[in-house]
Amino acid sequence: MPSAPVITRESSIGNCQSRIDKPPSRPAFGNPSADGQSKIGNSRSAQTLLILFLLSLPLFNPWVRGDGVGYYAYLRSLLVEHKLDFQNDWRAGNESFTMGRVHADGTIDPRQYTHTGHLDNHFAVGPSILWAPFVVPVHVAMLTLERLGAHVKPNGFSRPYVIVMALATALYGFVGLYFSFRLACHYTEQRWAMLATLGIWFASSLPVYMYFNPSWSHAHSVFIVAAFLWCWHRTRQGRTLKQWVILGLISGLVLDVYYANIAVLLVPLLESLEGYWRGLGPGVRGQVTGNREGRNPESRIPNPESRNPNPESRAAEPRGSSLRQCDILNRKSAIGNRQSLFAANLLYSGATLIAFLPTLITRQIIYGRPLDLGYGDVAGWQWASPQLANVLFSSDHGLLVWTPIVILAVAGLFLFLRRDRRLAGYFIVVLLGFYYLIAADPCWDGISSFGNRFFISLTPLFVVGLATLFSELASWLKRERATLALASSLTGLLVVWNFAFIFQWGMHMVPARGPISWKQMVRNQFLAVPEQAVTAFEAYLHHRGALMQQIEQEDVTQLKQGSGVRSQESEARSQK
C-alpha cells in the first residue's frame, strides 16, 4: 500500500544537484536524538525540573480573583447551572472585582448585561477548557458524596474545586516550561537550556500567574503556546496530513486560551508562505503520492539517471539535455508541491476553526455575534501610534524594566540567527508582531499586572533565546566552568530581585496599577523587603486566608483612592 501523504521541507527543485551539493548538517547541540548521553542528560534535567516543581507547590494559592472570576465562570456555570449564567459568579467575586458590577444588595448593575440578556463576560473560554479534565471529576465526586449523605457543597466555589483548579494551573505552567526546555535542547547544550528554563520560570512575571493568581489565563498560555511550538518543531521536516490537522486543533486552542496568541500562529503562516514562494510545499517525507517504485525517499521525483541503467548511454547523453529534463521534472514537482501544501493548509485552517468553535459559540450566546470578542471596536486601538517605548520601559509595567531577564532573552533570540536563521526569523517576527499588538492596545500596561503580563505567552521564545545567549557566551569565553558560574550567578541575582519585587507588588508596597516610583521601589528592595519578607512568608504558608483578605482590602483601598490610572470600567474591558 502507498505510504501516507507527508508534507516536508525538502525541495525537489535543483534535485539533480542536491545529492552532490547538499551541505553538511549542523551539529544537534543538545538534541536528545543526537547521542545517548544527551538522552541521559535530558532525563536527569527533567527529573530536576520535576523536583523543583514539586518543591514549589506550597506557593500555589487556591483562590478565584479578579479576571479569574470571568475565566472560571464558564466551567463552573456549565457544571452547576448547566448554562452560561454568570450571576452567581459575579456575586461571589472578590470585592475589587464586584466594585462597579454588583450593588450592595446583591443585585447586578444592569449595565453589565448585553443585549442578549447575558452578563458581559469577555474573558476567554480556553482556561475553562483546560481546567475541565481536572475539575469535572471533582464535581462528579462531590455530587456522589452529597447523594451518600455527606455535607459537601457541589457548587463550584468550595475548596476542593478551587484547590484542583489552582493545582491544574501550576501543572500547565510547568508542562509548558518543560516543552520550552525540550525545544531549547535542540539548539543548545542541556545545561544552558536548563539554566534558561529556571531563569524564565522564576525571574519573569510567570510565578505571579502560575502560583499567586492561578485563575488567570497566563500559565495556560505558556502551556498551549509551548505545546504548539513543540508539535510544530517536531514535525518541521515532515508533516503528514494528520499532523497538520493536529497542529490546527492545537492552534484553535491557542486562540481559545488567549486572543493575543494569534501572533504565535505567524509561524506556520510564514512557513507556508515560504513554501509557496520557493515553489514547494513543506514537501514530502517519502512522497505525497507514496514512496513506491524505488524512488528516493527524500524527493518526490526519481533520480533522472535511474531511468537509464546503461552507464555508457548516460555518459554519452549531452549534459544540457539532462539539465533540461531535470528542470522539466522540477517544474512539475513544484506544481504538485504547491497543490499538496494548499490542501494541507486547508485542513489546518479547518481544524483550527473547529477548535476555535467554543469561543465562537460562547460569543454568539453572550453578544449575539460569533466574532464579537467583547472588547469593543478594535478599530479604535492605537494602530497608528502604538505605545512602543512605554511597553518596554515605562514604570507602568514596562516589560524590560520590570523583568530585566527578558533583555537577555531577546538578545539571545537575535544570536539564535547564527544557529537556525529560518527558525530565528520566525521567532523574531512573532515577537515583533506580539509587541506591536500589545503596544496598540489602549490597555497596553495590563492595568493590574506584575510587569507586562501579556508577554508571558512568549515564554518558549524567551527560554530558547536565553539558552542561546548562555551557549554563545560559553563559546566566546571558551571557558565552560567560568561561563556556568557567571550565568548561574547572574540568573540567581535576577531571580532574587524578581521575587523581592513580586513581594512588593503583592503586598502593595508599590501600586498594583499605574506607574511606580523607582526610587521607592529600589529602597524597598534593600530595606523593607528583607525586614518583612520572613514574617509575610510564614503568614502565606500558615495563615493564608487572613493574608489574602488583607491584600484584598489594600487593593480595594487603592482603587477607592484612585491610585489606578484607569477606572474600574476600563479595567473590566482591558485586554486579557
C-alpha positions as CSV (number, residue, x, y, z in Angstrom):
1,M,0.0,0.0,0.0
2,P,1.2,3.5,-0.6
3,S,2.6,5.4,2.3
4,A,0.6,8.2,4.0
5,P,1.0,11.7,2.5
6,V,3.7,13.6,4.2
7,I,4.4,17.3,3.7
8,T,8.1,18.1,4.2
9,R,10.5,20.9,3.8
10,E,12.8,19.1,1.3
11,S,12.9,20.5,-2.2
12,S,12.9,18.7,-5.4
13,I,13.9,21.9,-7.3
14,G,17.5,21.5,-8.1
15,N,17.2,17.9,-7.1
16,C,19.7,16.8,-9.8
17,Q,22.4,18.8,-7.9
18,S,21.1,18.3,-4.3
19,R,22.8,14.9,-3.8
20,I,26.1,16.4,-4.7
21,D,25.9,19.9,-3.3
22,K,23.9,19.3,-0.1
23,P,25.9,21.0,2.7
24,P,26.7,19.0,5.9
25,S,24.1,19.2,8.6
26,R,24.7,21.3,11.7
27,P,25.5,19.7,14.9
28,A,22.5,18.8,17.0
29,F,23.8,20.6,20.2
30,G,21.5,19.4,22.9
31,N,19.1,17.4,20.7
32,P,18.2,14.3,22.7
33,S,18.3,12.2,19.5
34,A,21.9,13.3,18.8
35,D,23.5,10.8,21.1
36,G,22.8,8.6,24.1
37,Q,24.4,11.0,26.6
38,S,22.0,13.7,25.6
39,K,19.1,11.4,26.4
40,I,20.6,10.7,29.8
41,G,21.2,14.4,30.4
42,N,17.8,15.4,29.4
43,S,16.3,12.7,31.6
44,R,18.2,14.0,34.6
45,S,17.3,17.6,33.8
46,A,13.7,16.6,33.5
47,Q,13.8,14.9,36.9
48,T,15.5,18.1,38.4
49,L,12.8,20.3,36.9
50,L,10.1,18.0,38.3
51,I,11.6,18.0,41.7
52,L,11.8,21.8,41.7
53,F,8.2,22.0,40.6
54,L,7.0,19.7,43.4
55,L,9.1,21.8,45.9
56,S,7.4,25.0,44.6
57,L,3.8,23.7,45.1
58,P,3.5,25.3,48.6
59,L,3.5,28.6,46.7
60,F,0.2,27.8,44.9
61,N,-2.7,29.9,46.0
62,P,-6.2,28.4,45.6
63,W,-8.4,31.4,45.0
64,V,-10.5,32.9,42.2
65,R,-9.9,36.6,41.9
66,G,-10.1,39.5,39.5
67,D,-10.0,38.4,35.9
68,G,-10.1,34.8,37.1
69,V,-13.8,35.2,38.1
70,G,-14.6,35.5,34.4
71,Y,-12.3,32.8,33.2
72,Y,-13.5,30.3,35.8
73,A,-17.2,31.2,35.4
74,Y,-17.6,29.3,32.1
75,L,-16.7,26.0,33.6
76,R,-18.5,26.5,37.0
77,S,-21.7,27.8,35.4
78,L,-21.9,24.9,32.9
79,L,-21.2,22.3,35.6
80,V,-23.7,23.7,38.2
81,E,-26.3,25.8,36.4
82,H,-25.9,23.9,33.1
83,K,-25.9,27.2,31.2
84,L,-23.9,30.3,30.7
85,D,-25.4,32.1,33.7
86,F,-22.7,34.0,35.5
87,Q,-24.7,35.8,38.1
88,N,-23.6,33.7,41.0
89,D,-20.0,34.0,39.8
90,W,-20.3,37.8,39.8
91,R,-21.9,37.9,43.2
92,A,-19.2,35.5,44.7
93,G,-16.3,37.5,43.2
94,N,-13.8,39.3,45.3
95,E,-14.6,42.9,46.3
96,S,-12.2,44.6,43.8
97,F,-13.9,42.6,41.1
98,T,-17.5,43.3,42.2
99,M,-16.9,47.1,42.6
100,G,-18.9,48.7,39.8
101,R,-20.5,45.4,38.9
102,V,-22.6,44.3,41.9
103,H,-24.6,46.5,44.2
104,A,-24.5,46.3,48.0
105,D,-27.9,44.5,48.0
106,G,-26.5,41.7,45.7
107,T,-28.2,42.9,42.5
108,I,-26.1,43.2,39.5
109,D,-25.7,46.5,37.7
110,P,-27.9,46.5,34.6
111,R,-25.1,47.9,32.5
112,Q,-23.3,44.5,33.0
113,Y,-25.8,42.8,30.7
114,T,-25.5,42.5,27.0
115,H,-28.5,42.9,24.6
116,T,-28.9,39.0,24.7
117,G,-29.6,39.2,28.4
118,H,-26.3,37.5,29.4
119,L,-23.6,39.1,31.6
120,D,-20.8,40.7,29.8
121,N,-18.1,38.0,30.2
122,H,-15.5,39.0,27.7
123,F,-12.8,36.7,29.2
124,A,-11.6,33.8,27.1
125,V,-13.1,30.4,27.4
126,G,-9.9,28.5,26.9
127,P,-8.7,28.2,30.5
128,S,-12.0,26.6,31.4
129,I,-11.5,24.0,28.7
130,L,-8.1,23.2,30.1
131,W,-9.4,23.0,33.7
132,A,-12.3,20.8,32.8
133,P,-10.3,17.4,32.8
134,F,-9.4,18.1,36.4
135,V,-12.4,19.9,37.8
136,V,-15.2,17.8,36.2
137,P,-14.1,14.6,38.2
138,V,-14.1,16.7,41.4
139,H,-17.7,17.8,40.6
140,V,-18.7,14.2,40.0
141,A,-17.1,13.1,43.3
142,M,-18.8,16.0,45.2
143,L,-22.2,15.1,43.7
144,T,-21.7,11.4,44.7
145,L,-20.7,12.3,48.2
146,E,-23.7,14.6,48.6
147,R,-26.0,11.7,47.5
148,L,-24.4,9.5,50.0
149,G,-25.3,11.9,52.8
150,A,-22.0,13.8,53.2
151,H,-22.2,17.5,54.0
152,V,-20.4,18.9,50.9
153,K,-21.1,21.8,48.6
154,P,-21.0,20.8,44.9
155,N,-21.4,24.5,43.9
156,G,-18.1,25.0,42.1
157,F,-16.9,27.5,44.8
158,S,-15.9,25.2,47.6
159,R,-12.3,24.4,48.5
160,P,-12.0,21.1,46.5
161,Y,-12.9,22.8,43.3
162,V,-10.6,25.8,43.8
163,I,-7.6,23.7,45.0
164,V,-7.8,21.4,42.0
165,M,-8.2,24.4,39.7
166,A,-5.1,26.1,41.2
167,L,-3.0,22.9,41.0
168,A,-4.0,22.3,37.4
169,T,-2.9,25.9,36.5
170,A,0.5,25.2,38.2
171,L,0.8,21.9,36.3
172,Y,0.0,23.5,33.0
173,G,2.6,26.2,33.6
174,F,5.2,23.5,34.4
175,V,4.5,21.4,31.4
176,G,4.8,24.5,29.2
177,L,8.2,25.2,30.8
178,Y,9.2,21.6,30.1
179,F,8.2,21.8,26.4
180,S,10.2,25.1,26.3
181,F,13.2,23.3,27.8
182,R,12.9,20.5,25.3
183,L,12.8,23.0,22.4
184,A,15.9,24.8,23.7
185,C,17.7,21.4,24.0
186,H,17.6,21.1,20.2
187,Y,19.9,24.1,19.8
188,T,22.0,24.4,22.9
189,E,23.7,22.1,25.4
190,Q,21.2,20.9,28.0
191,R,22.9,22.8,30.9
192,W,22.1,26.1,29.2
193,A,18.6,25.0,28.4
194,M,18.1,24.0,32.0
195,L,19.5,27.3,33.4
196,A,17.4,29.4,30.9
197,T,14.3,27.5,31.9
198,L,14.9,28.2,35.6
199,G,15.6,31.8,34.8
200,I,12.5,32.5,32.9
201,W,10.5,30.4,35.3
202,F,11.4,32.4,38.4
203,A,12.8,35.8,37.1
204,S,9.8,36.8,34.9
205,S,6.2,37.6,35.6
206,L,5.2,33.9,35.3
207,P,5.3,33.0,39.1
208,V,2.6,35.5,39.8
209,Y,0.2,33.9,37.4
210,M,1.4,30.3,37.8
211,Y,1.0,30.3,41.6
212,F,-0.4,33.5,43.1
213,N,-3.2,34.2,40.7
214,P,-3.9,30.8,39.2
215,S,-7.4,31.6,37.9
216,W,-5.9,34.0,35.3
217,S,-5.1,32.7,31.8
218,H,-1.3,33.3,31.5
219,A,0.1,30.0,32.7
220,H,-2.4,28.3,30.3
221,S,-0.9,30.4,27.5
222,V,2.6,29.1,28.4
223,F,1.4,25.6,28.1
224,I,-0.6,25.8,24.9
225,V,2.0,28.0,23.1
226,A,4.8,25.7,24.1
227,A,2.8,22.6,23.1
228,F,2.1,24.2,19.7
229,L,5.7,25.2,19.1
230,W,7.0,21.8,20.2
231,C,4.5,20.0,18.0
232,W,5.3,22.3,15.0
233,H,9.0,21.9,15.5
234,R,8.8,18.1,15.9
235,T,7.1,17.8,12.5
236,R,9.0,20.6,10.9
237,Q,11.0,18.4,8.5
238,G,8.0,16.3,7.5
239,R,4.3,16.7,8.4
240,T,1.6,14.2,7.4
241,L,-1.9,15.5,6.7
242,K,-3.0,14.0,10.1
243,Q,-0.2,16.0,11.8
244,W,-1.4,19.2,10.0
245,V,-4.9,18.5,11.5
246,I,-3.5,18.0,15.0
247,L,-1.5,21.2,14.6
248,G,-4.6,23.0,13.6
249,L,-6.6,21.8,16.6
250,I,-3.8,23.0,18.9
251,S,-3.8,26.3,17.0
252,G,-7.5,26.8,17.7
253,L,-6.9,26.1,21.4
254,V,-4.1,28.7,21.3
255,L,-6.7,31.3,20.3
256,D,-9.3,30.0,22.8
257,V,-6.9,30.5,25.7
258,Y,-5.7,34.0,24.8
259,Y,-6.7,36.0,21.8
260,A,-3.3,37.9,21.5
261,N,-1.7,34.5,21.0
262,I,-2.7,34.8,17.3
263,A,0.8,36.3,16.8
264,V,2.3,32.8,17.5
265,L,0.3,31.4,14.5
266,L,2.6,33.5,12.3
267,V,5.0,30.6,12.5
268,P,3.0,28.2,10.2
269,L,1.9,31.1,8.1
270,L,5.5,32.2,7.4
271,E,6.5,28.5,6.8
272,S,3.7,28.1,4.3
273,L,4.3,31.4,2.5
274,E,8.0,30.5,2.2
275,G,6.9,27.1,0.7
276,Y,4.7,28.9,-1.9
277,W,7.5,31.4,-2.7
278,R,10.0,28.7,-3.3
279,G,7.5,26.7,-5.4
280,L,7.4,23.9,-2.9
281,G,5.3,22.8,-0.1
282,P,6.9,22.0,3.2
283,G,7.3,18.8,0.9
284,V,7.2,15.0,1.4
285,R,9.0,12.7,3.8
286,G,8.5,9.8,1.4
287,Q,6.2,11.2,-1.3
288,V,2.8,12.8,-1.2
289,T,1.7,10.0,-3.7
290,G,3.5,7.3,-1.8
291,N,7.1,6.0,-1.7
292,R,6.9,3.3,-4.3
293,E,9.0,2.0,-7.3
294,G,12.3,2.5,-5.5
295,R,12.1,6.3,-5.5
296,N,14.5,8.4,-3.5
297,P,12.6,8.8,-0.1
298,E,13.9,12.4,0.1
299,S,12.4,13.5,-3.2
300,R,9.1,13.4,-4.9
301,I,10.8,12.6,-8.3
302,P,13.0,9.7,-9.2
303,N,16.7,10.3,-9.9
304,P,16.7,11.1,-13.6
305,E,19.9,9.0,-14.0
306,S,18.0,5.9,-12.7
307,R,15.8,5.9,-15.9
308,N,18.7,4.8,-18.0
309,P,20.6,2.0,-16.3
310,N,23.3,1.9,-19.0
311,P,26.4,3.8,-17.8
312,E,27.7,4.2,-21.3
313,S,24.4,5.7,-22.5
314,R,24.4,8.1,-19.5
315,A,27.9,9.2,-20.3
316,A,27.0,9.8,-23.9
317,E,23.9,11.8,-23.1
318,P,24.5,15.6,-23.5
319,R,24.7,17.4,-20.2
320,G,22.4,20.2,-21.4
321,S,19.7,17.7,-22.3
322,S,20.0,16.2,-18.9
323,L,19.6,19.5,-17.2
324,R,16.6,20.4,-19.3
325,Q,14.9,17.1,-18.3
326,C,15.7,17.8,-14.7
327,D,14.2,21.3,-15.0
328,I,11.0,20.0,-16.5
329,L,10.7,17.4,-13.7
330,N,11.3,20.0,-11.1
331,R,8.7,22.4,-12.5
332,K,6.1,19.6,-12.5
333,S,7.1,18.7,-8.9
334,A,6.8,22.3,-7.8
335,I,3.2,22.4,-9.1
336,G,2.4,19.3,-7.2
337,N,4.1,20.6,-4.1
338,R,2.1,23.8,-4.1
339,Q,-1.1,21.8,-4.5
340,S,-0.1,19.5,-1.6
341,L,0.7,22.4,0.6
342,F,-2.6,24.1,-0.3
343,A,-4.5,21.0,0.7
344,A,-2.6,20.8,3.9
345,N,-3.3,24.5,4.7
346,L,-7.0,23.9,4.1
347,L,-7.0,21.0,6.5
348,Y,-5.0,23.0,9.0
349,S,-7.4,26.0,8.8
350,G,-10.5,23.8,9.1
351,A,-9.1,22.1,12.2
352,T,-8.2,25.5,13.7
353,L,-11.7,26.7,13.1
354,I,-13.2,23.6,14.7
355,A,-11.1,24.0,17.8
356,F,-12.0,27.7,17.9
357,L,-15.7,26.9,18.0
358,P,-16.0,27.1,21.8
359,T,-15.1,30.8,21.6
360,L,-17.3,31.5,18.6
361,I,-20.3,29.7,20.2
362,T,-19.9,31.5,23.6
363,R,-19.5,34.9,21.8
364,Q,-22.7,34.2,19.9
365,I,-24.6,33.3,23.1
366,I,-23.3,36.3,25.1
367,Y,-23.0,39.0,22.4
368,G,-25.2,37.8,19.6
369,R,-22.3,37.7,17.2
370,P,-19.7,35.0,17.0
371,L,-16.9,37.4,16.2
372,D,-17.7,39.9,18.9
373,L,-15.0,39.2,21.4
374,G,-16.4,41.7,23.9
375,Y,-13.6,44.2,23.7
376,G,-15.3,46.9,21.6
377,D,-14.2,48.1,18.3
378,V,-10.5,47.3,17.7
379,A,-10.5,50.0,15.0
380,G,-10.2,52.4,17.9
381,W,-6.9,50.9,19.1
382,Q,-3.7,52.9,18.7
383,W,-2.7,51.2,15.5
384,A,-1.1,54.4,14.1
385,S,0.6,55.5,17.3
386,P,1.4,52.4,19.4
387,Q,3.0,52.7,22.8
388,L,6.2,51.1,21.7
389,A,8.5,52.7,24.2
390,N,6.1,52.6,27.1
391,V,5.5,48.9,26.7
392,L,9.2,48.2,27.2
393,F,10.5,51.0,29.5
394,S,7.6,52.6,31.4
395,S,7.4,52.4,35.2
396,D,3.8,51.4,34.5
397,H,4.7,47.7,34.0
398,G,7.3,48.1,31.2
399,L,8.4,44.7,30.1
400,L,12.2,45.2,30.2
401,V,12.5,47.3,33.3
402,W,10.1,45.2,35.5
403,T,11.6,41.9,34.3
404,P,15.1,42.6,33.1
405,I,15.9,38.9,32.3
406,V,13.8,39.4,29.2
407,I,16.5,41.8,27.9
408,L,19.0,38.8,27.9
409,A,16.4,36.5,26.3
410,V,15.6,38.9,23.5
411,A,19.3,39.5,22.8
412,G,19.7,35.7,22.6
413,L,16.9,35.4,20.1
414,F,19.0,37.6,17.7
415,L,22.1,35.5,18.4
416,F,19.9,32.5,17.6
417,L,20.1,33.6,13.9
418,R,23.6,32.0,14.0
419,R,22.2,28.6,14.7
420,D,18.9,28.4,12.7
421,R,18.3,31.5,10.6
422,R,14.9,30.4,9.4
423,L,13.5,29.5,12.8
424,A,15.1,32.5,14.5
425,G,13.5,34.7,11.8
426,Y,10.1,33.2,12.6
427,F,10.5,33.7,16.3
428,I,11.6,37.3,15.9
429,V,8.6,38.1,13.6
430,V,6.3,36.6,16.2
431,L,8.0,38.7,19.0
432,L,7.6,41.9,16.9
433,G,4.1,41.1,15.9
434,F,3.1,40.4,19.5
435,Y,4.9,43.5,20.7
436,Y,3.0,45.7,18.1
437,L,-0.3,44.1,19.0
438,I,0.1,44.9,22.7
439,A,1.5,48.4,22.1
440,A,-1.6,49.2,20.1
441,D,-3.9,48.1,22.9
442,P,-5.3,51.0,24.9
443,C,-4.7,48.9,28.0
444,W,-1.1,48.1,27.0
445,D,0.1,48.1,30.6
446,G,-2.2,45.3,31.7
447,I,-3.7,47.7,34.4
448,S,-3.4,45.4,37.4
449,S,-0.3,43.5,36.4
450,F,3.1,42.4,37.6
451,G,5.3,43.5,34.7
452,N,3.7,43.3,31.3
453,R,1.9,40.0,31.9
454,F,0.8,39.7,28.3
455,F,4.3,38.7,27.2
456,I,4.2,35.6,29.4
457,S,2.7,33.9,26.3
458,L,6.2,34.1,24.7
459,T,7.9,32.1,27.4
460,P,9.1,29.4,25.0
461,L,10.8,32.0,22.8
462,F,12.4,33.6,25.9
463,V,13.7,30.2,27.1
464,V,15.3,29.5,23.7
465,G,16.8,33.0,23.5
466,L,18.3,32.9,27.0
467,A,19.7,29.4,26.4
468,T,21.3,30.6,23.2
469,L,22.8,33.6,24.9
470,F,24.4,31.5,27.5
471,S,25.7,29.0,24.9
472,E,27.2,31.7,22.8
473,L,28.8,33.3,25.8
474,A,30.5,30.0,26.6
475,S,31.8,29.9,23.0
476,W,33.2,33.4,23.2
477,L,34.8,32.9,26.6
478,K,36.0,29.3,25.8
479,R,35.8,28.5,29.5
480,E,32.7,26.4,30.3
481,R,33.1,26.5,34.1
482,A,33.6,30.2,34.2
483,T,30.7,30.8,31.9
484,L,28.5,28.5,34.0
485,A,29.5,30.3,37.2
486,L,28.8,33.7,35.6
487,A,25.5,32.7,34.0
488,S,24.3,31.0,37.2
489,S,25.2,33.9,39.4
490,L,23.5,36.4,37.1
491,T,20.4,34.3,36.9
492,G,20.3,33.8,40.6
493,L,20.6,37.5,41.2
494,L,17.7,38.2,38.8
495,V,15.6,35.6,40.5
496,V,16.1,37.1,43.9
497,W,15.5,40.6,42.6
498,N,12.3,39.4,40.9
499,F,10.9,37.7,44.0
500,A,11.6,40.7,46.1
501,F,9.8,42.9,43.5
502,I,6.9,40.4,43.4
503,F,6.7,40.7,47.2
504,Q,6.4,44.5,47.0
505,W,3.8,44.3,44.3
506,G,1.7,41.6,46.1
507,M,1.9,43.4,49.4
508,H,1.0,46.7,47.7
509,M,4.3,48.3,48.8
510,V,4.2,49.6,45.2
511,P,0.9,50.3,43.4
512,A,-0.6,47.3,41.6
513,R,-1.9,49.7,38.9
514,G,-0.3,52.6,37.2
515,P,3.3,53.9,37.4
516,I,5.5,53.3,40.4
517,S,8.4,55.3,41.9
518,W,11.7,53.6,41.1
519,K,13.4,55.4,43.9
520,Q,10.9,54.0,46.4
521,M,11.0,50.5,44.8
522,V,14.8,50.2,45.0
523,R,14.8,51.5,48.6
524,N,12.2,48.8,49.5
525,Q,14.2,46.1,47.8
526,F,17.1,46.7,50.2
527,L,15.3,47.8,53.3
528,A,11.7,47.0,53.6
529,V,11.6,43.6,51.8
530,P,14.3,42.0,54.0
531,E,12.6,43.2,57.1
532,Q,9.1,42.0,56.2
533,A,9.6,39.0,53.9
534,V,10.1,36.3,56.5
535,T,7.1,37.2,58.5
536,A,4.9,37.6,55.4
537,F,6.1,34.3,54.0
538,E,5.2,32.5,57.3
539,A,1.8,34.1,57.1
540,Y,1.4,33.0,53.5
541,L,2.1,29.4,54.5
542,H,0.2,29.2,57.7
543,H,-2.4,31.9,57.7
544,R,-3.0,32.4,54.0
545,G,-6.7,33.3,54.2
546,A,-6.1,36.2,56.6
547,L,-3.2,37.4,54.5
548,M,-5.2,37.3,51.3
549,Q,-8.0,39.2,52.9
550,Q,-5.5,41.8,54.0
551,I,-4.1,42.1,50.5
552,E,-7.6,42.3,49.0
553,Q,-8.6,45.2,51.4
554,E,-5.4,47.1,50.5
555,D,-6.3,46.6,46.8
556,V,-9.8,48.0,47.4
557,T,-8.4,50.9,49.3
558,Q,-6.1,51.8,46.5
559,L,-8.9,51.6,44.0
560,K,-11.2,53.8,46.1
561,Q,-8.3,56.3,46.4
562,G,-8.0,56.4,42.7
563,S,-4.4,55.1,42.6
564,G,-5.2,53.2,39.4
565,V,-4.8,55.3,36.3
566,R,-8.0,53.9,34.8
567,S,-11.5,53.5,36.0
568,Q,-12.9,50.1,37.0
569,E,-15.0,50.3,33.8
570,S,-11.8,50.4,31.8
571,E,-10.3,47.5,33.8
572,A,-13.3,45.3,33.0
573,R,-12.6,46.0,29.3
574,S,-8.8,45.5,29.4
575,Q,-7.3,43.0,27.0
576,K,-6.8,39.8,28.9
